[in-house]
Amino acid sequence: MKHFFFIFTLGSMLLFSCTRDKITPIDQQCNSTISFANEVLPIMEANCVSCHQPGNVSGGYDLSTYNAISENANAIIGSMKANGYQLMPIGGPALPDSTIQKISCWISQGKQDN
């Protein structure tokens, strides 16, 4: 019986000690206020605005201003996760989970224009 307990304990420790970019639920990662100007806007400019701007409004979205990003926040997250929307950015790899979580935190914090 001692061997079973030892093997069970050792196996559990090995199983739960392995890490692979573990994702903590978003509500536990929103400990600091996300700045629109310093964090959200640069993400959008680097990954979205080249296609989603005035004069080149792909898919009907202009994502070059706070108002446009705020109004379309749920669609933005949906497309980043391919959750009911086409995966964006189109033609490129999915954005890192940490980037998506940052946008999700900004949304859950009330989409502040800060």
Phi, psi and omega in degrees: 000323179297323180295319179299313180299316179298312181295317179299315181295313179298316179298318179296318179296317180295317181297314185273352179269346178288133179239142175215081180043055182301139180259121174274141178310142186307319184295342177269350181256001183264050183282333179245151180290130179274127180272126176298308185295322186267339185237309184287307182303315178299326176296315181294318180295322182283333189238344190233320191294335180299331177255332186248077180214164177304134181090345178212058186273084179293137177063014178082011182245129168255116183244039184259355182229162177303310183302316181294318180293316180298315181294331184252019186303317181293322177292324179297310179297318179301320180284329177292330180260357187055042181256084182087359180227165174291138179299131177237153001288142184295137178078355181241174177290158176299150178292154179299149179305322181297325178290315179297320179295324179297316178295318179298319178296317179302318179295312182294338178273006175100013177053051183293143174266076185237000000 
